[in-house]
Amino acid sequence: MKPNIHPKTYQVIFQDVNSGYRFLSRSTKTSDETAEWEDGKTYPVIKVEV
Protein backbone atom coordinates (compact mmCIF):
# COMPACT_ATOMS: atom_id res chain seq x y z
CA MET A 1 0.00 0.00 0.00
CA LYS A 2 1.11 3.53 -0.66
CA PRO A 3 1.86 5.56 2.46
CA ASN A 4 -0.11 8.71 3.36
CA ILE A 5 -3.06 8.15 0.99
CA HIS A 6 -5.59 6.73 3.44
CA PRO A 7 -7.88 9.07 5.41
CA LYS A 8 -7.47 9.31 9.17
CA THR A 9 -10.03 7.29 11.14
CA TYR A 10 -11.47 7.93 14.59
CA GLN A 11 -13.43 5.90 17.11
CA VAL A 12 -16.94 7.35 17.25
CA ILE A 13 -20.32 6.49 18.71
CA PHE A 14 -23.11 6.14 16.16
CA GLN A 15 -26.52 6.80 17.72
CA ASP A 16 -29.93 6.15 16.16
CA VAL A 17 -32.06 9.21 16.93
CA ASN A 18 -35.33 7.21 16.92
CA SER A 19 -34.48 4.29 19.19
CA GLY A 20 -31.45 5.66 21.02
CA TYR A 21 -29.44 2.53 20.10
CA ARG A 22 -25.71 3.26 20.12
CA PHE A 23 -22.62 1.40 18.98
CA LEU A 24 -18.92 2.19 18.94
CA SER A 25 -17.15 1.97 15.60
CA ARG A 26 -14.45 3.63 13.50
CA SER A 27 -15.18 6.34 10.96
CA THR A 28 -13.52 9.05 8.93
CA LYS A 29 -16.24 11.39 10.24
CA THR A 30 -16.10 13.11 13.59
CA SER A 31 -18.33 15.44 15.60
CA ASP A 32 -18.14 18.25 18.15
CA GLU A 33 -20.79 16.49 20.24
CA THR A 34 -19.33 13.90 22.63
CA ALA A 35 -20.57 11.24 25.03
CA GLU A 36 -19.06 8.83 27.51
CA TRP A 37 -18.97 5.18 26.44
CA GLU A 38 -19.14 2.04 28.63
CA ASP A 39 -15.34 1.94 28.91
CA GLY A 40 -15.35 5.35 30.64
CA LYS A 41 -13.76 7.15 27.67
CA THR A 42 -15.35 10.06 25.81
CA TYR A 43 -15.93 9.77 22.06
CA PRO A 44 -17.55 11.95 19.37
CA VAL A 45 -21.24 11.13 18.69
CA ILE A 46 -22.67 10.93 15.19
CA LYS A 47 -26.47 10.87 15.20
CA VAL A 48 -28.18 9.00 12.36
CA GLU A 49 -31.78 8.27 11.45
CA VAL A 50 -32.26 4.61 10.64
Residue pairs with C-beta under 8 A, 6 or more apart in sequence:
7 28
8 28
9 26
9 27
9 28
10 26
10 27
10 28
10 29
10 30
10 44
11 24
11 25
11 26
11 43
12 24
12 25
12 26
12 27
12 29
12 30
12 31
12 43
12 44
12 45
12 46
13 22
13 23
13 24
13 35
13 37
13 43
13 44
13 45
13 46
14 22
14 23
14 25
14 27
14 45
14 46
14 48
15 21
15 22
15 35
15 45
15 46
15 47
15 48
16 22
16 47
16 48
16 49
16 50
17 47
17 48
17 49
18 49
18 50
19 50
22 35
22 45
24 37
24 43
27 46
29 46
30 44
30 46
31 44
31 45
31 46
32 44
33 44
33 45
33 47
34 42
34 43
34 44
34 45
35 42
35 43
35 45
36 42
37 43
